[in-house]
Amino acid sequence: MKKRYLFISCEEAKHICDKSQYGEATGWERIKLALRLSWCHVTRSYSTKNKKLSNVMANAEVDCLKNEERKKLKQQFEEELAKYQ
């Protein structure tokens, strides 16, 4: 097996890490990522931070504006804007 097939760059490892988080990485990609994570502290740090960010986003309780609230806010904005034109 040639070295380039087994060893991947940091950028490629980050891309595979992102794919792996969403379940899109193939088995071979996960093997190459695991090998890279075993010796590269930069990639390992990126992977750890990426997992933490994914967990925070999954558990975030975000309250968004409802459509009617957004329309009302937009109408108020346009009314105020019209006063100054």
PDB file with one MODEL, atoms N, CA, C and O in Angstrom:
MODEL        1
ATOM      1  N   MET A   1       0.845  -1.181   0.000  1.00  0.00           N
ATOM      2  CA  MET A   1       0.000   0.000   0.000  1.00  0.00           C
ATOM      3  C   MET A   1       0.891   1.245   0.000  1.00  0.00           C
ATOM      4  O   MET A   1       1.838   1.339   0.781  1.00  0.00           O
ATOM      5  N   LYS A   2       0.587   2.169  -0.857  1.00  0.00           N
ATOM      6  CA  LYS A   2       1.394   3.377  -0.946  1.00  0.00           C
ATOM      7  C   LYS A   2       1.081   4.305   0.218  1.00  0.00           C
ATOM      8  O   LYS A   2      -0.017   4.285   0.775  1.00  0.00           O
ATOM      9  N   LYS A   3       2.060   5.108   0.568  1.00  0.00           N
ATOM     10  CA  LYS A   3       1.932   5.995   1.717  1.00  0.00           C
ATOM     11  C   LYS A   3       0.799   6.998   1.536  1.00  0.00           C
ATOM     12  O   LYS A   3       0.100   7.300   2.504  1.00  0.00           O
ATOM     13  N   ARG A   4       0.596   7.513   0.352  1.00  0.00           N
ATOM     14  CA  ARG A   4      -0.404   8.557   0.154  1.00  0.00           C
ATOM     15  C   ARG A   4      -1.831   8.052   0.318  1.00  0.00           C
ATOM     16  O   ARG A   4      -2.737   8.840   0.590  1.00  0.00           O
ATOM     17  N   TYR A   5      -2.045   6.741   0.154  1.00  0.00           N
ATOM     18  CA  TYR A   5      -3.393   6.194   0.321  1.00  0.00           C
ATOM     19  C   TYR A   5      -3.759   6.040   1.788  1.00  0.00           C
ATOM     20  O   TYR A   5      -4.936   6.088   2.148  1.00  0.00           O
ATOM     21  N   LEU A   6      -2.762   5.858   2.625  1.00  0.00           N
ATOM     22  CA  LEU A   6      -3.006   5.620   4.037  1.00  0.00           C
ATOM     23  C   LEU A   6      -2.888   6.894   4.860  1.00  0.00           C
ATOM     24  O   LEU A   6      -3.680   7.124   5.773  1.00  0.00           O
ATOM     25  N   PHE A   7      -1.907   7.716   4.539  1.00  0.00           N
ATOM     26  CA  PHE A   7      -1.691   8.943   5.288  1.00  0.00           C
ATOM     27  C   PHE A   7      -2.335  10.113   4.552  1.00  0.00           C
ATOM     28  O   PHE A   7      -2.138  10.296   3.351  1.00  0.00           O
ATOM     29  N   ILE A   8      -3.099  10.892   5.288  1.00  0.00           N
ATOM     30  CA  ILE A   8      -3.838  12.004   4.690  1.00  0.00           C
ATOM     31  C   ILE A   8      -3.344  13.313   5.277  1.00  0.00           C
ATOM     32  O   ILE A   8      -2.731  13.341   6.344  1.00  0.00           O
ATOM     33  N   SER A   9      -3.619  14.393   4.568  1.00  0.00           N
ATOM     34  CA  SER A   9      -3.218  15.716   5.051  1.00  0.00           C
ATOM     35  C   SER A   9      -4.164  16.168   6.153  1.00  0.00           C
ATOM     36  O   SER A   9      -5.227  15.583   6.365  1.00  0.00           O
ATOM     37  N   CYS A  10      -3.758  17.209   6.838  1.00  0.00           N
ATOM     38  CA  CYS A  10      -4.582  17.778   7.908  1.00  0.00           C
ATOM     39  C   CYS A  10      -5.910  18.285   7.343  1.00  0.00           C
ATOM     40  O   CYS A  10      -6.961  18.091   7.955  1.00  0.00           O
ATOM     41  N   GLU A  11      -5.864  18.922   6.195  1.00  0.00           N
ATOM     42  CA  GLU A  11      -7.078  19.465   5.582  1.00  0.00           C
ATOM     43  C   GLU A  11      -8.050  18.347   5.216  1.00  0.00           C
ATOM     44  O   GLU A  11      -9.254  18.458   5.447  1.00  0.00           O
ATOM     45  N   GLU A  12      -7.517  17.276   4.645  1.00  0.00           N
ATOM     46  CA  GLU A  12      -8.373  16.159   4.286  1.00  0.00           C
ATOM     47  C   GLU A  12      -8.946  15.503   5.541  1.00  0.00           C
ATOM     48  O   GLU A  12     -10.101  15.077   5.550  1.00  0.00           O
ATOM     49  N   ALA A  13      -8.150  15.425   6.587  1.00  0.00           N
ATOM     50  CA  ALA A  13      -8.616  14.847   7.849  1.00  0.00           C
ATOM     51  C   ALA A  13      -9.748  15.685   8.445  1.00  0.00           C
ATOM     52  O   ALA A  13     -10.711  15.136   8.980  1.00  0.00           O
ATOM     53  N   LYS A  14      -9.635  16.992   8.356  1.00  0.00           N
ATOM     54  CA  LYS A  14     -10.693  17.867   8.867  1.00  0.00           C
ATOM     55  C   LYS A  14     -11.979  17.669   8.078  1.00  0.00           C
ATOM     56  O   LYS A  14     -13.071  17.667   8.646  1.00  0.00           O
ATOM     57  N   HIS A  15     -11.846  17.500   6.763  1.00  0.00           N
ATOM     58  CA  HIS A  15     -13.018  17.280   5.917  1.00  0.00           C
ATOM     59  C   HIS A  15     -13.685  15.945   6.270  1.00  0.00           C
ATOM     60  O   HIS A  15     -14.909  15.862   6.372  1.00  0.00           O
ATOM     61  N   ILE A  16     -12.876  14.916   6.451  1.00  0.00           N
ATOM     62  CA  ILE A  16     -13.413  13.607   6.819  1.00  0.00           C
ATOM     63  C   ILE A  16     -14.040  13.660   8.206  1.00  0.00           C
ATOM     64  O   ILE A  16     -15.063  13.021   8.451  1.00  0.00           O
ATOM     65  N   CYS A  17     -13.436  14.414   9.108  1.00  0.00           N
ATOM     66  CA  CYS A  17     -13.989  14.579  10.451  1.00  0.00           C
ATOM     67  C   CYS A  17     -15.390  15.185  10.383  1.00  0.00           C
ATOM     68  O   CYS A  17     -16.305  14.730  11.070  1.00  0.00           O
ATOM     69  N   ASP A  18     -15.548  16.205   9.560  1.00  0.00           N
ATOM     70  CA  ASP A  18     -16.858  16.829   9.384  1.00  0.00           C
ATOM     71  C   ASP A  18     -17.865  15.836   8.805  1.00  0.00           C
ATOM     72  O   ASP A  18     -19.005  15.756   9.264  1.00  0.00           O
ATOM     73  N   LYS A  19     -17.437  15.084   7.799  1.00  0.00           N
ATOM     74  CA  LYS A  19     -18.318  14.088   7.190  1.00  0.00           C
ATOM     75  C   LYS A  19     -18.696  13.008   8.204  1.00  0.00           C
ATOM     76  O   LYS A  19     -19.836  12.545   8.234  1.00  0.00           O
ATOM     77  N   SER A  20     -17.744  12.620   9.019  1.00  0.00           N
ATOM     78  CA  SER A  20     -17.977  11.583  10.008  1.00  0.00           C
ATOM     79  C   SER A  20     -19.002  12.023  11.050  1.00  0.00           C
ATOM     80  O   SER A  20     -19.794  11.212  11.530  1.00  0.00           O
ATOM     81  N   GLN A  21     -18.983  13.290  11.391  1.00  0.00           N
ATOM     82  CA  GLN A  21     -19.935  13.822  12.377  1.00  0.00           C
ATOM     83  C   GLN A  21     -21.369  13.667  11.903  1.00  0.00           C
ATOM     84  O   GLN A  21     -22.278  13.497  12.715  1.00  0.00           O
ATOM     85  N   TYR A  22     -21.578  13.725  10.592  1.00  0.00           N
ATOM     86  CA  TYR A  22     -22.917  13.625  10.024  1.00  0.00           C
ATOM     87  C   TYR A  22     -23.204  12.240   9.438  1.00  0.00           C
ATOM     88  O   TYR A  22     -24.219  12.043   8.770  1.00  0.00           O
ATOM     89  N   GLY A  23     -22.308  11.283   9.689  1.00  0.00           N
ATOM     90  CA  GLY A  23     -22.514   9.924   9.228  1.00  0.00           C
ATOM     91  C   GLY A  23     -22.327   9.733   7.733  1.00  0.00           C
ATOM     92  O   GLY A  23     -22.871   8.788   7.162  1.00  0.00           O
ATOM     93  N   GLU A  24     -21.578  10.601   7.097  1.00  0.00           N
ATOM     94  CA  GLU A  24     -21.379  10.538   5.652  1.00  0.00           C
ATOM     95  C   GLU A  24     -20.028   9.954   5.251  1.00  0.00           C
ATOM     96  O   GLU A  24     -19.771   9.761   4.062  1.00  0.00           O
ATOM     97  N   ALA A  25     -19.166   9.671   6.215  1.00  0.00           N
ATOM     98  CA  ALA A  25     -17.833   9.156   5.912  1.00  0.00           C
ATOM     99  C   ALA A  25     -17.891   7.650   5.677  1.00  0.00           C
ATOM    100  O   ALA A  25     -18.629   6.930   6.350  1.00  0.00           O
ATOM    101  N   THR A  26     -17.107   7.191   4.719  1.00  0.00           N
ATOM    102  CA  THR A  26     -17.031   5.760   4.451  1.00  0.00           C
ATOM    103  C   THR A  26     -16.154   5.091   5.509  1.00  0.00           C
ATOM    104  O   THR A  26     -15.466   5.762   6.279  1.00  0.00           O
ATOM    105  N   GLY A  27     -16.191   3.781   5.531  1.00  0.00           N
ATOM    106  CA  GLY A  27     -15.365   3.044   6.482  1.00  0.00           C
ATOM    107  C   GLY A  27     -13.883   3.285   6.273  1.00  0.00           C
ATOM    108  O   GLY A  27     -13.126   3.435   7.233  1.00  0.00           O
ATOM    109  N   TRP A  28     -13.469   3.322   5.006  1.00  0.00           N
ATOM    110  CA  TRP A  28     -12.053   3.563   4.691  1.00  0.00           C
ATOM    111  C   TRP A  28     -11.634   4.959   5.141  1.00  0.00           C
ATOM    112  O   TRP A  28     -10.525   5.133   5.648  1.00  0.00           O
ATOM    113  N   GLU A  29     -12.492   5.948   4.966  1.00  0.00           N
ATOM    114  CA  GLU A  29     -12.177   7.310   5.407  1.00  0.00           C
ATOM    115  C   GLU A  29     -12.044   7.365   6.922  1.00  0.00           C
ATOM    116  O   GLU A  29     -11.166   8.051   7.445  1.00  0.00           O
ATOM    117  N   ARG A  30     -12.906   6.649   7.627  1.00  0.00           N
ATOM    118  CA  ARG A  30     -12.820   6.637   9.092  1.00  0.00           C
ATOM    119  C   ARG A  30     -11.531   5.977   9.568  1.00  0.00           C
ATOM    120  O   ARG A  30     -10.951   6.392  10.571  1.00  0.00           O
ATOM    121  N   ILE A  31     -11.085   4.957   8.853  1.00  0.00           N
ATOM    122  CA  ILE A  31      -9.816   4.301   9.208  1.00  0.00           C
ATOM    123  C   ILE A  31      -8.661   5.279   9.018  1.00  0.00           C
ATOM    124  O   ILE A  31      -7.798   5.408   9.887  1.00  0.00           O
ATOM    125  N   LYS A  32      -8.652   5.968   7.875  1.00  0.00           N
ATOM    126  CA  LYS A  32      -7.581   6.939   7.625  1.00  0.00           C
ATOM    127  C   LYS A  32      -7.625   8.061   8.657  1.00  0.00           C
ATOM    128  O   LYS A  32      -6.577   8.529   9.101  1.00  0.00           O
ATOM    129  N   LEU A  33      -8.821   8.499   9.045  1.00  0.00           N
ATOM    130  CA  LEU A  33      -8.957   9.547  10.059  1.00  0.00           C
ATOM    131  C   LEU A  33      -8.440   9.062  11.409  1.00  0.00           C
ATOM    132  O   LEU A  33      -7.745   9.796  12.111  1.00  0.00           O
ATOM    133  N   ALA A  34      -8.777   7.829  11.771  1.00  0.00           N
ATOM    134  CA  ALA A  34      -8.315   7.277  13.052  1.00  0.00           C
ATOM    135  C   ALA A  34      -6.793   7.211  13.093  1.00  0.00           C
ATOM    136  O   ALA A  34      -6.179   7.493  14.122  1.00  0.00           O
ATOM    137  N   LEU A  35      -6.192   6.837  11.971  1.00  0.00           N
ATOM    138  CA  LEU A  35      -4.732   6.792  11.907  1.00  0.00           C
ATOM    139  C   LEU A  35      -4.147   8.189  12.081  1.00  0.00           C
ATOM    140  O   LEU A  35      -3.167   8.372  12.803  1.00  0.00           O
ATOM    141  N   ARG A  36      -4.748   9.169  11.419  1.00  0.00           N
ATOM    142  CA  ARG A  36      -4.271  10.548  11.528  1.00  0.00           C
ATOM    143  C   ARG A  36      -4.451  11.074  12.959  1.00  0.00           C
ATOM    144  O   ARG A  36      -3.575  11.758  13.488  1.00  0.00           O
ATOM    145  N   LEU A  37      -5.584  10.751  13.576  1.00  0.00           N
ATOM    146  CA  LEU A  37      -5.844  11.206  14.938  1.00  0.00           C
ATOM    147  C   LEU A  37      -4.880  10.607  15.946  1.00  0.00           C
ATOM    148  O   LEU A  37      -4.640  11.195  17.001  1.00  0.00           O
ATOM    149  N   SER A  38      -4.327   9.444  15.634  1.00  0.00           N
ATOM    150  CA  SER A  38      -3.420   8.780  16.573  1.00  0.00           C
ATOM    151  C   SER A  38      -2.097   9.520  16.750  1.00  0.00           C
ATOM    152  O   SER A  38      -1.432   9.354  17.772  1.00  0.00           O
ATOM    153  N   TRP A  39      -1.709  10.332  15.773  1.00  0.00           N
ATOM    154  CA  TRP A  39      -0.412  11.002  15.908  1.00  0.00           C
ATOM    155  C   TRP A  39      -0.450  12.512  15.690  1.00  0.00           C
ATOM    156  O   TRP A  39       0.541  13.181  15.981  1.00  0.00           O
ATOM    157  N   CYS A  40      -1.534  13.070  15.199  1.00  0.00           N
ATOM    158  CA  CYS A  40      -1.564  14.503  14.900  1.00  0.00           C
ATOM    159  C   CYS A  40      -2.377  15.243  15.948  1.00  0.00           C
ATOM    160  O   CYS A  40      -3.595  15.077  16.021  1.00  0.00           O
ATOM    161  N   HIS A  41      -1.717  16.054  16.758  1.00  0.00           N
ATOM    162  CA  HIS A  41      -2.425  16.777  17.821  1.00  0.00           C
ATOM    163  C   HIS A  41      -3.310  17.891  17.273  1.00  0.00           C
ATOM    164  O   HIS A  41      -4.299  18.248  17.914  1.00  0.00           O
ATOM    165  N   VAL A  42      -2.989  18.445  16.120  1.00  0.00           N
ATOM    166  CA  VAL A  42      -3.807  19.501  15.520  1.00  0.00           C
ATOM    167  C   VAL A  42      -5.151  18.932  15.073  1.00  0.00           C
ATOM    168  O   VAL A  42      -6.201  19.512  15.351  1.00  0.00           O
ATOM    169  N   THR A  43      -5.114  17.815  14.391  1.00  0.00           N
ATOM    170  CA  THR A  43      -6.342  17.172  13.933  1.00  0.00           C
ATOM    171  C   THR A  43      -7.154  16.658  15.109  1.00  0.00           C
ATOM    172  O   THR A  43      -8.382  16.743  15.102  1.00  0.00           O
ATOM    173  N   ARG A  44      -6.483  16.130  16.109  1.00  0.00           N
ATOM    174  CA  ARG A  44      -7.166  15.637  17.303  1.00  0.00           C
ATOM    175  C   ARG A  44      -7.879  16.780  18.021  1.00  0.00           C
ATOM    176  O   ARG A  44      -9.006  16.611  18.488  1.00  0.00           O
ATOM    177  N   SER A  45      -7.238  17.930  18.112  1.00  0.00           N
ATOM    178  CA  SER A  45      -7.843  19.109  18.731  1.00  0.00           C
ATOM    179  C   SER A  45      -9.054  19.578  17.936  1.00  0.00           C
ATOM    180  O   SER A  45     -10.089  19.915  18.511  1.00  0.00           O
ATOM    181  N   TYR A  46      -8.921  19.597  16.601  1.00  0.00           N
ATOM    182  CA  TYR A  46     -10.034  19.999  15.742  1.00  0.00           C
ATOM    183  C   TYR A  46     -11.218  19.056  15.935  1.00  0.00           C
ATOM    184  O   TYR A  46     -12.361  19.502  16.036  1.00  0.00           O
ATOM    185  N   SER A  47     -10.948  17.767  15.984  1.00  0.00           N
ATOM    186  CA  SER A  47     -11.999  16.774  16.141  1.00  0.00           C
ATOM    187  C   SER A  47     -12.724  16.950  17.481  1.00  0.00           C
ATOM    188  O   SER A  47     -13.950  16.869  17.544  1.00  0.00           O
ATOM    189  N   THR A  48     -11.967  17.189  18.533  1.00  0.00           N
ATOM    190  CA  THR A  48     -12.558  17.391  19.860  1.00  0.00           C
ATOM    191  C   THR A  48     -13.447  18.626  19.880  1.00  0.00           C
ATOM    192  O   THR A  48     -14.570  18.585  20.383  1.00  0.00           O
ATOM    193  N   LYS A  49     -12.940  19.718  19.334  1.00  0.00           N
ATOM    194  CA  LYS A  49     -13.723  20.953  19.300  1.00  0.00           C
ATOM    195  C   LYS A  49     -14.958  20.806  18.429  1.00  0.00           C
ATOM    196  O   LYS A  49     -16.014  21.350  18.752  1.00  0.00           O
ATOM    197  N   ASN A  50     -14.835  20.078  17.333  1.00  0.00           N
ATOM    198  CA  ASN A  50     -15.957  19.849  16.428  1.00  0.00           C
ATOM    199  C   ASN A  50     -17.053  19.038  17.126  1.00  0.00           C
ATOM    200  O   ASN A  50     -18.237  19.329  16.961  1.00  0.00           O
ATOM    201  N   LYS A  51     -16.667  18.030  17.899  1.00  0.00           N
ATOM    202  CA  LYS A  51     -17.642  17.228  18.639  1.00  0.00           C
ATOM    203  C   LYS A  51     -18.358  18.081  19.684  1.00  0.00           C
ATOM    204  O   LYS A  51     -19.572  17.970  19.853  1.00  0.00           O
ATOM    205  N   LYS A  52     -17.603  18.937  20.389  1.00  0.00           N
ATOM    206  CA  LYS A  52     -18.213  19.813  21.394  1.00  0.00           C
ATOM    207  C   LYS A  52     -19.207  20.777  20.745  1.00  0.00           C
ATOM    208  O   LYS A  52     -20.302  20.989  21.266  1.00  0.00           O
ATOM    209  N   LEU A  53     -18.829  21.351  19.625  1.00  0.00           N
ATOM    210  CA  LEU A  53     -19.712  22.276  18.912  1.00  0.00           C
ATOM    211  C   LEU A  53     -20.981  21.570  18.445  1.00  0.00           C
ATOM    212  O   LEU A  53     -22.076  22.122  18.559  1.00  0.00           O
ATOM    213  N   SER A  54     -20.844  20.369  17.926  1.00  0.00           N
ATOM    214  CA  SER A  54     -22.008  19.607  17.473  1.00  0.00           C
ATOM    215  C   SER A  54     -22.949  19.307  18.637  1.00  0.00           C
ATOM    216  O   SER A  54     -24.168  19.394  18.490  1.00  0.00           O
ATOM    217  N   ASN A  55     -22.383  18.951  19.798  1.00  0.00           N
ATOM    218  CA  ASN A  55     -23.204  18.673  20.973  1.00  0.00           C
ATOM    219  C   ASN A  55     -23.929  19.921  21.454  1.00  0.00           C
ATOM    220  O   ASN A  55     -25.103  19.854  21.817  1.00  0.00           O
ATOM    221  N   VAL A  56     -23.249  21.048  21.460  1.00  0.00           N
ATOM    222  CA  VAL A  56     -23.867  22.295  21.886  1.00  0.00           C
ATOM    223  C   VAL A  56     -25.014  22.670  20.946  1.00  0.00           C
ATOM    224  O   VAL A  56     -26.088  23.066  21.398  1.00  0.00           O
ATOM    225  N   MET A  57     -24.784  22.545  19.649  1.00  0.00           N
ATOM    226  CA  MET A  57     -25.822  22.893  18.685  1.00  0.00           C
ATOM    227  C   MET A  57     -27.011  21.927  18.763  1.00  0.00           C
ATOM    228  O   MET A  57     -28.155  22.339  18.575  1.00  0.00           O
ATOM    229  N   ALA A  58     -26.748  20.665  19.036  1.00  0.00           N
ATOM    230  CA  ALA A  58     -27.830  19.688  19.133  1.00  0.00           C
ATOM    231  C   ALA A  58     -28.692  19.931  20.372  1.00  0.00           C
ATOM    232  O   ALA A  58     -29.897  19.680  20.357  1.00  0.00           O
ATOM    233  N   ASN A  59     -28.072  20.417  21.433  1.00  0.00           N
ATOM    234  CA  ASN A  59     -28.792  20.631  22.684  1.00  0.00           C
ATOM    235  C   ASN A  59     -29.230  22.072  22.889  1.00  0.00           C
ATOM    236  O   ASN A  59     -29.752  22.408  23.953  1.00  0.00           O
ATOM    237  N   ALA A  60     -29.034  22.916  21.910  1.00  0.00           N
ATOM    238  CA  ALA A  60     -29.383  24.331  22.041  1.00  0.00           C
ATOM    239  C   ALA A  60     -30.904  24.501  22.019  1.00  0.00           C
ATOM    240  O   ALA A  60     -31.613  23.885  21.223  1.00  0.00           O
ATOM    241  N   GLU A  61     -31.361  25.337  22.900  1.00  0.00           N
ATOM    242  CA  GLU A  61     -32.786  25.664  22.936  1.00  0.00           C
ATOM    243  C   GLU A  61     -32.942  27.070  22.375  1.00  0.00           C
ATOM    244  O   GLU A  61     -32.872  28.059  23.105  1.00  0.00           O
ATOM    245  N   VAL A  62     -33.151  27.139  21.082  1.00  0.00           N
ATOM    246  CA  VAL A  62     -33.232  28.420  20.390  1.00  0.00           C
ATOM    247  C   VAL A  62     -34.697  28.749  20.140  1.00  0.00           C
ATOM    248  O   VAL A  62     -35.449  27.946  19.588  1.00  0.00           O
ATOM    249  N   ASP A  63     -35.077  29.940  20.557  1.00  0.00           N
ATOM    250  CA  ASP A  63     -36.430  30.415  20.282  1.00  0.00           C
ATOM    251  C   ASP A  63     -36.367  31.370  19.108  1.00  0.00           C
ATOM    252  O   ASP A  63     -35.654  32.373  19.149  1.00  0.00           O
ATOM    253  N   CYS A  64     -37.104  31.060  18.074  1.00  0.00           N
ATOM    254  CA  CYS A  64     -37.123  31.887  16.869  1.00  0.00           C
ATOM    255  C   CYS A  64     -38.438  32.648  16.798  1.00  0.00           C
ATOM    256  O   CYS A  64     -39.429  32.276  17.426  1.00  0.00           O
ATOM    257  N   LEU A  65     -38.420  33.719  16.020  1.00  0.00           N
ATOM    258  CA  LEU A  65     -39.647  34.471  15.801  1.00  0.00           C
ATOM    259  C   LEU A  65     -40.612  33.670  14.946  1.00  0.00           C
ATOM    260  O   LEU A  65     -40.211  32.975  14.012  1.00  0.00           O
ATOM    261  N   LYS A  66     -41.871  33.778  15.277  1.00  0.00           N
ATOM    262  CA  LYS A  66     -42.892  33.156  14.441  1.00  0.00           C
ATOM    263  C   LYS A  66     -43.118  34.043  13.226  1.00  0.00           C
ATOM    264  O   LYS A  66     -42.736  35.213  13.232  1.00  0.00           O
ATOM    265  N   ASN A  67     -43.731  33.500  12.192  1.00  0.00           N
ATOM    266  CA  ASN A  67     -43.953  34.252  10.952  1.00  0.00           C
ATOM    267  C   ASN A  67     -44.715  35.540  11.199  1.00  0.00           C
ATOM    268  O   ASN A  67     -44.356  36.584  10.654  1.00  0.00           O
ATOM    269  N   GLU A  68     -45.756  35.484  12.008  1.00  0.00           N
ATOM    270  CA  GLU A  68     -46.552  36.689  12.258  1.00  0.00           C
ATOM    271  C   GLU A  68     -45.756  37.745  13.014  1.00  0.00           C
ATOM    272  O   GLU A  68     -45.909  38.938  12.752  1.00  0.00           O
ATOM    273  N   GLU A  69     -44.902  37.317  13.955  1.00  0.00           N
ATOM    274  CA  GLU A  69     -44.058  38.263  14.682  1.00  0.00           C
ATOM    275  C   GLU A  69     -43.047  38.914  13.743  1.00  0.00           C
ATOM    276  O   GLU A  69     -42.785  40.114  13.824  1.00  0.00           O
ATOM    277  N   ARG A  70     -42.485  38.097  12.852  1.00  0.00           N
ATOM    278  CA  ARG A  70     -41.508  38.611  11.901  1.00  0.00           C
ATOM    279  C   ARG A  70     -42.153  39.615  10.941  1.00  0.00           C
ATOM    280  O   ARG A  70     -41.561  40.652  10.642  1.00  0.00           O
ATOM    281  N   LYS A  71     -43.354  39.315  10.460  1.00  0.00           N
ATOM    282  CA  LYS A  71     -44.055  40.240   9.566  1.00  0.00           C
ATOM    283  C   LYS A  71     -44.367  41.556  10.273  1.00  0.00           C
ATOM    284  O   LYS A  71     -44.233  42.631   9.689  1.00  0.00           O
ATOM    285  N   LYS A  72     -44.782  41.462  11.526  1.00  0.00           N
ATOM    286  CA  LYS A  72     -45.089  42.667  12.308  1.00  0.00           C
ATOM    287  C   LYS A  72     -43.833  43.517  12.496  1.00  0.00           C
ATOM    288  O   LYS A  72     -43.876  44.738  12.347  1.00  0.00           O
ATOM    289  N   LEU A  73     -42.732  42.875  12.819  1.00  0.00           N
ATOM    290  CA  LEU A  73     -41.467  43.580  12.998  1.00  0.00           C
ATOM    291  C   LEU A  73     -41.013  44.221  11.696  1.00  0.00           C
ATOM    292  O   LEU A  73     -40.514  45.346  11.708  1.00  0.00           O
ATOM    293  N   LYS A  74     -41.172  43.537  10.588  1.00  0.00           N
ATOM    294  CA  LYS A  74     -40.795  44.071   9.287  1.00  0.00           C
ATOM    295  C   LYS A  74     -41.664  45.277   8.934  1.00  0.00           C
ATOM    296  O   LYS A  74     -41.171  46.270   8.400  1.00  0.00           O
ATOM    297  N   GLN A  75     -42.952  45.184   9.233  1.00  0.00           N
ATOM    298  CA  GLN A  75     -43.861  46.296   8.956  1.00  0.00           C
ATOM    299  C   GLN A  75     -43.490  47.523   9.796  1.00  0.00           C
ATOM    300  O   GLN A  75     -43.496  48.646   9.292  1.00  0.00           O
ATOM    301  N   GLN A  76     -43.171  47.309  11.064  1.00  0.00           N
ATOM    302  CA  GLN A  76     -42.757  48.414  11.925  1.00  0.00           C
ATOM    303  C   GLN A  76     -41.476  49.051  11.405  1.00  0.00           C
ATOM    304  O   GLN A  76     -41.341  50.274  11.410  1.00  0.00           O
ATOM    305  N   PHE A  77     -40.546  48.233  10.960  1.00  0.00           N
ATOM    306  CA  PHE A  77     -39.291  48.736  10.415  1.00  0.00           C
ATOM    307  C   PHE A  77     -39.538  49.584   9.173  1.00  0.00           C
ATOM    308  O   PHE A  77     -38.967  50.666   9.033  1.00  0.00           O
ATOM    309  N   GLU A  78     -40.384  49.096   8.274  1.00  0.00           N
ATOM    310  CA  GLU A  78     -40.677  49.834   7.053  1.00  0.00           C
ATOM    311  C   GLU A  78     -41.402  51.145   7.344  1.00  0.00           C
ATOM    312  O   GLU A  78     -41.172  52.142   6.659  1.00  0.00           O
ATOM    313  N   GLU A  79     -42.275  51.158   8.352  1.00  0.00           N
ATOM    314  CA  GLU A  79     -42.959  52.387   8.740  1.00  0.00           C
ATOM    315  C   GLU A  79     -41.966  53.420   9.264  1.00  0.00           C
ATOM    316  O   GLU A  79     -42.039  54.598   8.915  1.00  0.00           O
ATOM    317  N   GLU A  80     -41.044  52.970  10.101  1.00  0.00           N
ATOM    318  CA  GLU A  80     -40.031  53.875  10.639  1.00  0.00           C
ATOM    319  C   GLU A  80     -39.101  54.369   9.534  1.00  0.00           C
ATOM    320  O   GLU A  80     -38.694  55.531   9.536  1.00  0.00           O
ATOM    321  N   LEU A  81     -38.775  53.516   8.619  1.00  0.00           N
ATOM    322  CA  LEU A  81     -37.901  53.880   7.517  1.00  0.00           C
ATOM    323  C   LEU A  81     -38.597  54.906   6.599  1.00  0.00           C
ATOM    324  O   LEU A  81     -37.952  55.820   6.084  1.00  0.00           O
ATOM    325  N   ALA A  82     -39.880  54.752   6.405  1.00  0.00           N
ATOM    326  CA  ALA A  82     -40.640  55.670   5.548  1.00  0.00           C
ATOM    327  C   ALA A  82     -40.700  57.064   6.146  1.00  0.00           C
ATOM    328  O   ALA A  82     -40.800  58.043   5.407  1.00  0.00           O
ATOM    329  N   LYS A  83     -40.642  57.178   7.466  1.00  0.00           N
ATOM    330  CA  LYS A  83     -40.674  58.495   8.125  1.00  0.00           C
ATOM    331  C   LYS A  83     -39.448  59.335   7.746  1.00  0.00           C
ATOM    332  O   LYS A  83     -39.545  60.560   7.675  1.00  0.00           O
ATOM    333  N   TYR A  84     -38.324  58.709   7.508  1.00  0.00           N
ATOM    334  CA  TYR A  84     -37.074  59.419   7.269  1.00  0.00           C
ATOM    335  C   TYR A  84     -36.740  59.562   5.791  1.00  0.00           C
ATOM    336  O   TYR A  84     -35.652  60.027   5.451  1.00  0.00           O
ATOM    337  N   GLN A  85     -37.637  59.178   4.920  1.00  0.00           N
ATOM    338  CA  GLN A  85     -37.336  59.318   3.487  1.00  0.00           C
ATOM    339  C   GLN A  85     -37.989  60.514   2.905  1.00  0.00           C
ATOM    340  O   GLN A  85     -37.839  60.779   1.712  1.00  0.00           O
TER     341      GLN A  85
ENDMDL
END
